[in-house]
Amino acid sequence: MQKLGDATVILQTYRAAINTGLFRQVVVVTNSPLIYREITDNGGQALLNRQEHACGTDRIAHAVALLPHAELIVNIQGDEPFTRAEPLKALLQAMEGSTKEAAGCPPPGPPAASLMTPITSEEEFLNPNVVKVVTDKAGYALLFSRAPIPHLRHRPCANSGSLLLENLCFRHIGVYAFRRETLLHFATLTPGPLELCEKLENLRFLENGIGIKMVAVSSYPKGIDTPEDLENARHMLQDLPTGQP
């Protein structure tokens, strides 16, 4: 609810999602009456859900149950006012599938997809607040962790360190696309030991054999998690030609 330019962070994020032009409907799902009023008083759509949930994905699933027409859902965090269309397009394309079945019809895409960006610094690689992901050869997540994965058993020399990190090490970006049935199924599952240990809800998918297709993008706008992030966002906003995210 902090101000960013002429609007609050949540309202700027809502507008940015609409401005991508990618979605038939954009809805803010919240347990806060204050946020609900902020969106609806400014002509937006919001759902107020006061029920307790273990994580944000559970909250989204609860809301989707009230939106019977929603078949493909993209979850964007409410603190990302600089959301852009390009990475979200890549995410949606991944959900479409890319090969043909023998009958000539496109197969169903993955049950869920998410984004990742290369890690190029050791500081970021070792930071437990940066969630890392490793994938199989088809690009599906094998593991998410706050720990530095994969473990670099042979430390790179100074000249090759950045290149090695960039080729192997990826930061998970917490933006997801879900199929309706996947999301509703997720909400019926009990958090497993990995999810509880790492406090990462995406591990619930992997612990239950639900694939997450990872989409590598060169960059993704940083969300606003701290007062310093907010101040940086205000400076970024001033530098934009239109003064809008």
Residue frames as qw, qx, qy, qz and C-alpha x, y, z in Angstrom:
[[0.000, 0.883, 0.470, 0.000, 0.00, 0.00, 0.00],
 [0.375, -0.551, 0.106, 0.737, 3.03, 2.30, -0.15],
 [0.433, 0.839, 0.080, -0.319, 2.92, 5.03, -2.79],
 [0.562, -0.121, 0.540, 0.615, 4.80, 4.59, -6.04],
 [0.073, 0.213, 0.460, 0.859, 4.30, 7.56, -8.30],
 [0.395, -0.187, -0.036, -0.899, 0.63, 8.54, -8.42],
 [0.844, -0.209, -0.275, -0.410, -0.66, 5.20, -7.09],
 [0.683, -0.516, 0.495, -0.148, 0.07, 2.46, -4.58],
 [0.094, -0.419, 0.870, 0.243, 2.40, -0.43, -5.37],
 [0.428, 0.223, 0.871, -0.092, -0.48, -2.91, -5.60],
 [0.493, 0.738, 0.293, -0.355, -2.47, -0.68, -7.94],
 [0.192, 0.736, -0.518, -0.392, 0.58, -0.06, -10.14],
 [0.235, -0.209, 0.940, 0.133, 1.14, -3.83, -10.31],
 [0.500, 0.475, 0.683, -0.242, -2.51, -4.43, -11.22],
 [0.420, 0.816, -0.021, -0.398, -2.30, -1.85, -13.99],
 [0.002, 0.602, -0.731, -0.321, 0.98, -3.30, -15.27],
 [0.400, 0.056, 0.915, 0.020, -0.58, -6.76, -15.54],
 [0.507, 0.682, 0.452, -0.270, -3.50, -5.35, -17.52],
 [0.239, 0.845, -0.261, -0.400, -1.18, -3.33, -19.75],
 [0.349, -0.305, 0.826, 0.320, 0.62, -6.48, -20.92],
 [0.604, 0.319, -0.257, -0.684, -2.49, -7.18, -22.99],
 [0.238, 0.233, -0.938, -0.100, -2.06, -10.92, -22.39],
 [0.014, 0.180, 0.910, -0.374, -4.99, -11.69, -20.11],
 [0.226, -0.522, -0.639, -0.517, -8.74, -11.83, -20.48],
 [0.521, -0.783, -0.208, -0.271, -9.19, -11.01, -16.80],
 [0.398, 0.320, -0.555, 0.657, -6.91, -9.68, -14.07],
 [0.627, -0.670, -0.272, -0.291, -8.05, -10.16, -10.47],
 [0.082, 0.523, -0.631, 0.567, -6.30, -9.25, -7.22],
 [0.772, -0.372, -0.508, -0.084, -6.75, -11.97, -4.60],
 [0.139, 0.462, -0.488, 0.727, -6.17, -10.72, -1.07],
 [0.479, -0.481, -0.705, 0.204, -7.02, -11.27, 2.59],
 [0.235, -0.260, -0.258, 0.900, -6.76, -7.53, 3.26],
 [0.185, 0.804, 0.556, -0.100, -9.92, -5.38, 3.14],
 [0.105, -0.795, 0.132, 0.582, -7.62, -2.36, 2.63],
 [0.189, -0.259, 0.722, 0.613, -6.09, -3.83, -0.54],
 [0.239, 0.480, 0.832, 0.141, -9.51, -5.01, -1.71],
 [0.108, 0.881, 0.347, -0.303, -10.91, -1.48, -1.46],
 [0.186, -0.630, 0.379, 0.652, -7.81, 0.02, -3.08],
 [0.197, 0.002, 0.817, 0.542, -8.40, -2.07, -6.20],
 [0.116, 0.602, 0.782, 0.115, -12.19, -1.92, -6.39],
 [0.029, -0.838, -0.248, 0.486, -12.37, 1.80, -5.57],
 [0.036, -0.599, 0.447, 0.663, -10.12, 2.38, -8.59],
 [0.701, 0.432, -0.167, -0.542, -12.29, 0.37, -10.96],
 [0.265, 0.402, -0.872, -0.093, -10.40, -2.92, -10.70],
 [0.860, -0.193, -0.351, -0.316, -11.43, -6.47, -9.89],
 [0.038, 0.442, -0.780, 0.441, -10.56, -8.10, -6.59],
 [0.762, -0.326, -0.525, -0.197, -11.57, -11.06, -4.45],
 [0.266, -0.611, 0.510, -0.544, -11.47, -10.82, -0.67],
 [0.841, -0.080, -0.534, -0.036, -10.55, -14.13, 0.92],
 [0.340, -0.720, 0.397, -0.457, -10.20, -14.03, 4.71],
 [0.983, -0.172, -0.034, -0.045, -9.61, -17.79, 5.04],
 [0.391, -0.718, 0.553, 0.161, -6.22, -18.87, 6.38],
 [0.891, 0.436, -0.126, -0.006, -3.94, -20.51, 3.79],
 [0.829, -0.352, 0.176, 0.398, -0.56, -22.18, 4.06],
 [0.411, -0.223, 0.384, 0.796, 0.80, -20.24, 1.08],
 [0.270, 0.458, -0.117, -0.839, -0.11, -17.89, -1.75],
 [0.250, 0.090, -0.820, -0.507, -0.74, -20.71, -4.22],
 [0.058, -0.381, -0.897, 0.218, -3.39, -22.15, -1.89],
 [0.152, 0.560, 0.314, -0.751, -5.04, -18.72, -1.81],
 [0.264, 0.345, -0.499, -0.750, -4.99, -18.52, -5.61],
 [0.161, -0.108, -0.959, -0.207, -6.52, -22.00, -5.85],
 [0.057, 0.493, 0.721, -0.484, -9.34, -20.98, -3.53],
 [0.238, 0.553, -0.005, -0.798, -10.08, -17.97, -5.73],
 [0.199, 0.217, -0.754, -0.586, -9.95, -20.01, -8.95],
 [0.026, 0.304, 0.948, -0.094, -12.68, -22.26, -7.57],
 [0.184, 0.668, 0.449, -0.564, -14.89, -19.15, -7.68],
 [0.284, 0.636, -0.328, -0.639, -13.93, -18.40, -11.31],
 [0.806, 0.125, 0.576, -0.053, -15.26, -21.39, -13.30],
 [0.665, 0.746, 0.031, -0.024, -14.22, -19.93, -16.68],
 [0.042, -0.843, 0.535, 0.049, -10.53, -19.66, -15.71],
 [0.991, 0.128, -0.025, 0.027, -8.63, -22.52, -17.38],
 [0.724, 0.237, -0.184, 0.622, -5.10, -21.10, -17.51],
 [0.378, -0.917, -0.127, 0.005, -3.97, -18.98, -14.57],
 [0.565, 0.422, -0.287, 0.649, -0.85, -16.84, -14.21],
 [0.560, -0.753, -0.278, 0.203, 0.15, -15.85, -10.67],
 [0.390, 0.570, -0.156, 0.706, 1.99, -12.51, -10.43],
 [0.439, -0.391, -0.529, 0.611, 3.07, -11.22, -7.02],
 [0.020, -0.913, -0.403, -0.066, 1.43, -7.98, -5.88],
 [0.355, -0.822, 0.129, 0.427, 4.77, -6.21, -5.36],
 [0.559, -0.025, 0.546, 0.623, 5.93, -6.27, -9.00],
 [0.280, 0.796, 0.242, -0.479, 4.88, -2.92, -10.50],
 [0.131, 0.653, -0.519, -0.536, 7.38, -3.19, -13.37],
 [0.674, 0.155, 0.723, 0.004, 5.82, -6.37, -14.75],
 [0.222, 0.503, -0.477, -0.686, 6.45, -6.65, -18.51],
 [0.857, 0.280, 0.035, -0.431, 4.80, -8.67, -21.27],
 [0.509, 0.559, -0.642, -0.125, 7.88, -10.37, -22.77],
 [0.005, 0.270, -0.929, 0.253, 8.72, -12.89, -20.00],
 [0.568, 0.161, 0.583, -0.558, 5.04, -13.61, -19.43],
 [0.718, 0.480, -0.248, -0.438, 4.62, -14.36, -23.14],
 [0.347, 0.427, -0.834, 0.026, 7.44, -16.89, -22.88],
 [0.292, -0.083, 0.819, -0.486, 5.72, -18.44, -19.86],
 [0.700, 0.333, 0.284, -0.565, 2.41, -18.78, -21.73],
 [0.613, 0.521, -0.512, -0.300, 4.12, -20.22, -24.79],
 [0.067, 0.327, -0.923, 0.191, 5.70, -22.91, -22.62],
 [0.501, 0.106, 0.673, -0.534, 2.23, -23.94, -21.46],
 [0.698, 0.448, -0.116, -0.546, 1.15, -24.58, -25.06],
 [0.848, -0.043, 0.501, 0.167, 3.61, -27.45, -25.68],
 [0.101, 0.740, -0.431, -0.507, 6.02, -27.52, -28.59],
 [0.077, -0.205, 0.917, 0.334, 5.73, -30.93, -30.29],
 [0.679, 0.081, -0.252, -0.685, 3.11, -32.84, -32.21],
 [0.669, -0.119, 0.699, -0.221, 1.59, -36.20, -31.33],
 [0.297, -0.019, 0.858, 0.419, 1.40, -38.99, -33.90],
 [0.279, 0.653, 0.703, -0.020, -2.19, -38.08, -34.70],
 [0.307, 0.466, 0.267, 0.786, -1.05, -34.59, -35.68],
 [0.329, -0.857, -0.264, -0.297, -2.64, -32.81, -32.74],
 [0.147, 0.608, -0.502, 0.597, -0.62, -30.74, -30.28],
 [0.571, -0.284, -0.726, 0.259, -0.21, -32.55, -26.95],
 [0.387, -0.893, -0.212, -0.092, -1.25, -30.89, -23.74],
 [0.272, 0.704, -0.414, 0.509, 1.42, -28.62, -22.38],
 [0.363, 0.076, -0.758, 0.536, 2.95, -28.98, -18.91],
 [0.366, -0.668, -0.646, 0.051, 0.73, -28.84, -15.81],
 [0.268, -0.929, -0.085, 0.241, 2.61, -25.76, -14.57],
 [0.657, 0.445, -0.022, 0.608, 5.44, -23.49, -15.65],
 [0.381, -0.874, -0.076, 0.291, 7.64, -20.88, -14.02],
 [0.441, 0.852, -0.172, 0.222, 10.54, -18.55, -14.81],
 [0.764, -0.473, 0.076, 0.432, 14.25, -18.55, -14.04],
 [0.318, 0.924, -0.197, 0.082, 17.16, -16.23, -14.78],
 [0.791, 0.238, -0.375, 0.422, 20.90, -16.98, -14.87],
 [0.557, -0.813, 0.039, 0.165, 22.95, -16.38, -11.71],
 [0.659, 0.615, -0.171, 0.397, 26.24, -14.71, -12.56],
 [0.005, -0.700, 0.476, -0.533, 27.63, -13.72, -9.15],
 [0.487, -0.021, -0.820, 0.300, 28.82, -15.90, -6.28],
 [0.137, -0.035, 0.476, -0.868, 27.17, -13.54, -3.79],
 [0.670, 0.029, -0.103, -0.734, 23.75, -14.24, -5.31],
 [0.687, 0.115, -0.707, -0.124, 24.55, -17.95, -5.62],
 [0.376, -0.002, -0.777, 0.505, 25.30, -18.22, -1.88],
 [0.283, -0.149, 0.241, -0.916, 22.40, -16.00, -0.70],
 [0.079, 0.234, 0.955, -0.163, 19.68, -18.13, 1.00],
 [0.339, 0.558, 0.355, -0.669, 17.07, -15.51, 0.07],
 [0.427, 0.473, -0.502, -0.585, 17.75, -16.31, -3.59],
 [0.837, 0.045, 0.499, -0.221, 15.90, -19.51, -4.51],
 [0.049, 0.479, -0.754, -0.447, 17.90, -21.68, -6.88],
 [0.869, 0.239, 0.261, -0.346, 16.56, -24.27, -9.33],
 [0.133, -0.369, 0.833, 0.391, 18.10, -27.13, -11.29],
 [0.751, 0.344, 0.033, -0.562, 16.34, -28.78, -14.22],
 [0.761, 0.026, 0.622, 0.185, 16.42, -31.97, -16.27],
 [0.321, -0.089, 0.577, 0.745, 17.31, -32.04, -19.96],
 [0.069, 0.595, 0.692, 0.402, 13.73, -31.24, -20.93],
 [0.006, 0.422, -0.048, 0.905, 13.72, -28.11, -18.78],
 [0.637, -0.597, -0.374, -0.313, 11.56, -29.45, -15.95],
 [0.240, -0.724, 0.458, -0.456, 12.49, -28.56, -12.38],
 [0.699, 0.018, -0.693, 0.178, 14.33, -31.26, -10.47],
 [0.533, -0.493, -0.497, 0.476, 14.77, -29.28, -7.26],
 [0.015, -0.844, -0.008, -0.536, 14.29, -25.83, -5.79],
 [0.719, -0.404, -0.367, 0.430, 16.44, -24.84, -2.84],
 [0.145, -0.986, 0.072, -0.027, 17.74, -21.90, -0.86],
 [0.695, -0.455, 0.411, 0.376, 21.06, -23.72, -0.80],
 [0.203, 0.687, -0.478, -0.508, 23.58, -23.13, -3.60],
 [0.727, 0.112, 0.674, 0.075, 22.70, -25.80, -6.18],
 [0.958, -0.016, -0.262, 0.118, 24.26, -27.41, -8.08],
 [0.615, -0.712, 0.219, 0.259, 27.24, -27.76, -5.75],
 [0.530, 0.780, -0.325, 0.067, 30.41, -26.61, -7.53],
 [0.917, -0.342, 0.049, 0.198, 32.79, -29.33, -6.37],
 [0.659, 0.045, 0.142, 0.738, 35.68, -27.95, -8.39],
 [0.041, -0.831, -0.203, 0.516, 35.81, -24.23, -7.72],
 [0.615, 0.693, 0.205, 0.315, 36.16, -22.22, -10.95],
 [0.522, -0.104, -0.025, 0.846, 39.15, -19.98, -11.51],
 [0.019, 0.572, 0.220, -0.790, 38.62, -16.23, -11.50],
 [0.129, 0.278, -0.490, -0.816, 38.38, -16.00, -15.28],
 [0.302, -0.129, -0.835, -0.440, 35.76, -18.72, -15.73],
 [0.029, 0.225, 0.789, -0.571, 33.62, -18.34, -12.60],
 [0.402, 0.358, 0.155, -0.828, 30.92, -16.10, -14.04],
 [0.495, 0.247, -0.620, -0.556, 30.56, -18.21, -17.17],
 [0.263, -0.042, -0.958, 0.102, 30.20, -21.42, -15.17],
 [0.169, 0.306, 0.628, -0.695, 27.58, -19.88, -12.90],
 [0.448, 0.361, -0.116, -0.810, 25.64, -18.55, -15.87],
 [0.468, 0.188, -0.762, -0.406, 25.59, -21.94, -17.61],
 [0.407, -0.119, -0.897, 0.129, 24.57, -24.02, -14.60],
 [0.161, -0.347, -0.655, 0.652, 23.03, -21.86, -11.90],
 [0.126, -0.477, -0.471, -0.731, 19.61, -20.27, -12.14],
 [0.131, 0.074, 0.514, -0.844, 17.54, -18.09, -9.86],
 [0.010, 0.508, 0.851, 0.131, 13.88, -19.02, -9.59],
 [0.167, -0.105, -0.028, -0.980, 11.47, -16.19, -10.32],
 [0.171, 0.254, 0.860, -0.408, 8.22, -16.71, -8.43],
 [0.519, 0.324, -0.098, -0.785, 5.86, -16.19, -11.35],
 [0.348, 0.022, 0.937, 0.027, 3.78, -19.22, -12.31],
 [0.571, 0.103, -0.357, -0.732, 1.34, -20.41, -14.92],
 [0.337, -0.022, 0.897, -0.285, -1.05, -23.19, -13.90],
 [0.363, -0.228, -0.724, -0.540, -3.70, -25.29, -15.51],
 [0.564, -0.438, 0.047, -0.698, -6.92, -25.11, -13.56],
 [0.928, -0.222, -0.267, -0.135, -6.96, -28.78, -12.61],
 [0.656, 0.207, -0.462, 0.560, -3.31, -28.61, -11.48],
 [0.045, -0.422, 0.314, -0.849, -3.97, -25.67, -9.20],
 [0.727, -0.372, -0.011, -0.577, -7.07, -27.19, -7.64],
 [0.919, -0.054, -0.376, 0.110, -5.25, -30.49, -7.10],
 [0.403, 0.375, -0.459, 0.698, -2.34, -28.66, -5.46],
 [0.342, -0.466, 0.239, -0.781, -4.69, -27.20, -2.86],
 [0.898, -0.275, -0.139, -0.313, -5.78, -30.70, -1.79],
 [0.799, 0.192, -0.451, 0.347, -2.21, -31.80, -1.03],
 [0.623, -0.767, -0.055, 0.145, -0.58, -31.64, 2.38],
 [0.170, 0.876, -0.441, 0.092, 2.74, -29.75, 2.56],
 [0.951, 0.024, -0.255, 0.172, 5.57, -32.27, 2.55],
 [0.711, -0.549, -0.022, 0.438, 8.86, -32.35, 4.44],
 [0.535, 0.149, 0.217, 0.803, 10.85, -30.53, 1.76],
 [0.037, -0.729, -0.313, -0.607, 8.31, -27.71, 1.52],
 [0.567, -0.803, -0.180, -0.040, 8.21, -27.34, 5.30],
 [0.754, -0.317, 0.041, 0.574, 12.00, -27.50, 5.60],
 [0.420, 0.132, 0.260, 0.859, 12.81, -24.93, 2.91],
 [0.157, 0.654, 0.390, -0.629, 9.57, -22.89, 3.26],
 [0.130, 0.301, -0.547, -0.770, 9.13, -23.12, -0.52],
 [0.689, 0.268, 0.431, -0.518, 5.61, -23.95, -1.72],
 [0.610, 0.536, -0.433, -0.392, 6.85, -24.91, -5.20],
 [0.039, 0.340, -0.936, 0.080, 8.40, -28.03, -3.65],
 [0.610, 0.136, 0.607, -0.491, 4.89, -29.36, -3.00],
 [0.736, 0.521, -0.180, -0.393, 4.53, -29.86, -6.75],
 [0.414, 0.531, -0.739, -0.008, 7.77, -31.81, -7.03],
 [0.251, -0.231, 0.853, -0.396, 7.14, -33.88, -3.90],
 [0.652, 0.285, 0.563, -0.420, 3.90, -35.06, -5.52],
 [0.523, 0.089, 0.728, 0.435, 5.27, -35.73, -8.99],
 [0.354, 0.859, 0.354, -0.102, 3.77, -32.64, -10.65],
 [0.648, 0.143, 0.215, 0.716, 6.09, -31.26, -13.31],
 [0.007, 0.911, 0.107, -0.397, 7.02, -27.59, -13.51],
 [0.691, 0.481, 0.205, 0.499, 8.43, -26.49, -16.85],
 [0.365, -0.696, -0.010, 0.618, 11.11, -23.86, -16.28],
 [0.509, 0.776, 0.227, 0.297, 11.48, -21.04, -18.79],
 [0.570, -0.317, 0.001, 0.758, 14.81, -19.22, -18.87],
 [0.224, 0.927, 0.220, 0.206, 14.61, -15.46, -19.44],
 [0.544, 0.420, -0.236, 0.687, 17.49, -13.02, -19.53],
 [0.074, 0.087, -0.453, 0.884, 16.04, -10.85, -16.77],
 [0.287, -0.648, -0.673, -0.212, 12.89, -10.09, -14.80],
 [0.091, -0.684, 0.112, -0.715, 11.95, -6.85, -13.00],
 [0.299, 0.009, -0.773, 0.560, 12.73, -6.99, -9.30],
 [0.401, -0.695, -0.558, -0.214, 9.84, -6.94, -6.86],
 [0.093, -0.656, 0.280, -0.695, 9.58, -4.59, -3.88],
 [0.752, -0.284, -0.583, 0.122, 10.48, -6.51, -0.73],
 [0.535, -0.384, -0.336, 0.673, 12.22, -3.86, 1.41],
 [0.000, -0.913, -0.169, 0.371, 12.13, -0.08, 2.02],
 [0.262, -0.521, 0.507, 0.635, 15.32, 0.13, -0.05],
 [0.314, 0.261, 0.810, 0.420, 13.60, -1.66, -2.94],
 [0.132, 0.834, 0.528, -0.091, 10.76, 0.86, -2.75],
 [0.126, -0.831, 0.132, 0.525, 13.14, 3.80, -2.88],
 [0.298, -0.240, 0.708, 0.593, 14.95, 2.28, -5.86],
 [0.275, 0.519, 0.779, 0.220, 11.60, 1.73, -7.59],
 [0.061, 0.905, 0.278, -0.317, 10.71, 5.39, -7.10],
 [0.173, -0.641, 0.438, 0.606, 13.98, 6.39, -8.77],
 [0.313, 0.082, 0.837, 0.442, 13.29, 3.96, -11.62],
 [0.223, 0.731, 0.643, -0.044, 9.83, 5.40, -12.08],
 [0.017, -0.866, 0.013, 0.499, 11.23, 8.92, -12.37],
 [0.222, -0.436, 0.644, 0.588, 13.56, 7.76, -15.14],
 [0.398, 0.380, 0.805, 0.221, 10.76, 6.28, -17.28],
 [0.079, 0.160, 0.358, 0.917, 9.57, 8.58, -20.10],
 [0.369, -0.518, -0.529, -0.561, 5.89, 8.27, -19.22],
 [0.225, -0.396, 0.507, -0.732, 6.33, 8.21, -15.44],
 [0.860, -0.122, 0.144, -0.474, 4.44, 4.92, -15.33],
 [0.508, -0.302, 0.802, 0.087, 5.63, 1.29, -14.86]]
